[in-house]
Amino acid sequence: MTAYVESARRDWEDGYRRFQEVAREPFREEELHAELEAVTDGLRKRLGSTFTIRELATEYRQADAWTRVAVAERAAARTWLGTLSIVESAAFFLYSRGALDYEP
């Protein structure tokens, strides 16, 4: 795998860990999971169910352009601005498990 793909995977793992930590805060879990679902839905639309880690990493490079809109449309509160990068990384981490070439 290229250095960029490896770097993206580390970002996703770190984001997922932070997502889990923040989701433990009172009143945040439901909100964060709704945001996560918005990003995951966007990934489904862009990549479908057949993709590689490299294709996912390529999508990650341009994700800021569409994740902000996707989350804003579904967010119940403006707090999503502070957690968007965490939610984005967590969604990519979870979605990566469905890649054709996924290896833990």
MOKASUL-V457067 format. One record per residue. N is the residue number from 1. RES is the residue in one letter. PSI is psi in radians with two decimals (NA if undefined). BURIAL is 1 if it has 24 or more other C-alpha atoms within 12 Angstrom, else 0. D_FIRST is the distance of its C-alpha to the first C-alpha in whole Angstrom. Layout:
N & RES & PSI & BURIAL & D_FIRST
N & RES & PSI & BURIAL & D_FIRST
//
This chain:
1 & M & 2.61 & 0 & 0
2 & T & 2.85 & 0 & 4
3 & A & -0.66 & 0 & 7
4 & Y & -0.75 & 0 & 8
5 & V & -0.76 & 0 & 6
6 & E & -0.72 & 0 & 7
7 & S & -0.75 & 0 & 10
8 & A & -0.75 & 1 & 11
9 & R & -0.69 & 1 & 10
10 & R & -0.71 & 0 & 13
11 & D & -0.78 & 1 & 15
12 & W & -0.77 & 1 & 15
13 & E & -0.79 & 1 & 16
14 & D & -0.75 & 1 & 19
15 & G & -0.69 & 1 & 20
16 & Y & -0.73 & 1 & 21
17 & R & -0.79 & 0 & 23
18 & R & -0.66 & 1 & 25
19 & F & -0.82 & 1 & 25
20 & Q & -0.67 & 0 & 27
21 & E & -0.83 & 0 & 29
22 & V & -0.63 & 1 & 30
23 & A & -0.30 & 1 & 31
24 & R & -0.29 & 0 & 33
25 & E & 2.46 & 0 & 36
26 & P & 2.39 & 0 & 39
27 & F & 0.12 & 0 & 39
28 & R & -0.47 & 0 & 35
29 & E & -0.89 & 0 & 34
30 & E & -0.77 & 0 & 35
31 & E & -0.81 & 1 & 34
32 & L & -0.67 & 1 & 31
33 & H & -0.56 & 1 & 30
34 & A & -0.70 & 1 & 32
35 & E & -0.73 & 1 & 29
36 & L & -0.73 & 1 & 26
37 & E & -0.66 & 1 & 28
38 & A & -0.76 & 1 & 28
39 & V & -0.73 & 1 & 24
40 & T & -0.72 & 1 & 23
41 & D & -0.69 & 1 & 26
42 & G & -0.70 & 1 & 25
43 & L & -0.72 & 1 & 21
44 & R & -0.74 & 0 & 23
45 & K & -0.64 & 0 & 25
46 & R & -0.65 & 0 & 22
47 & L & -0.36 & 1 & 19
48 & G & -2.74 & 0 & 22
49 & S & -0.09 & 0 & 21
50 & T & 1.87 & 0 & 18
51 & F & 2.88 & 1 & 15
52 & T & 2.90 & 0 & 11
53 & I & -0.69 & 1 & 9
54 & R & -0.75 & 1 & 8
55 & E & -0.68 & 1 & 12
56 & L & -0.73 & 1 & 13
57 & A & -0.63 & 1 & 11
58 & T & -0.74 & 0 & 13
59 & E & -0.61 & 1 & 16
60 & Y & -0.62 & 1 & 15
61 & R & -0.56 & 0 & 16
62 & Q & 0.18 & 0 & 19
63 & A & -0.58 & 1 & 20
64 & D & -0.53 & 0 & 23
65 & A & -0.58 & 0 & 25
66 & W & -0.42 & 1 & 26
67 & T & -0.64 & 1 & 25
68 & R & -0.78 & 1 & 28
69 & V & -0.79 & 0 & 30
70 & A & -0.77 & 1 & 29
71 & V & -0.73 & 1 & 30
72 & A & -0.61 & 0 & 33
73 & E & -0.49 & 0 & 35
74 & R & -0.25 & 0 & 34
75 & A & 2.40 & 1 & 35
76 & A & -0.42 & 0 & 38
77 & A & 2.85 & 0 & 38
78 & R & 0.00 & 0 & 37
79 & T & -0.24 & 0 & 35
80 & W & -0.44 & 1 & 32
81 & L & -0.62 & 0 & 32
82 & G & -0.25 & 0 & 31
83 & T & 0.09 & 1 & 28
84 & L & -0.78 & 1 & 27
85 & S & -0.62 & 1 & 23
86 & I & -0.81 & 1 & 24
87 & V & -0.77 & 1 & 24
88 & E & -0.88 & 1 & 22
89 & S & -0.71 & 1 & 19
90 & A & -0.72 & 1 & 20
91 & A & -0.75 & 1 & 21
92 & F & -0.69 & 1 & 17
93 & F & -0.89 & 1 & 16
94 & L & -0.70 & 1 & 19
95 & Y & -0.53 & 1 & 18
96 & S & -0.45 & 1 & 14
97 & R & -0.31 & 0 & 16
98 & G & 0.04 & 1 & 17
99 & A & 2.55 & 1 & 14
100 & L & -0.61 & 0 & 14
101 & D & 0.44 & 0 & 11
102 & Y & 2.32 & 0 & 11
103 & E & 2.26 & 0 & 11
104 & P & NA & 0 & 13
//
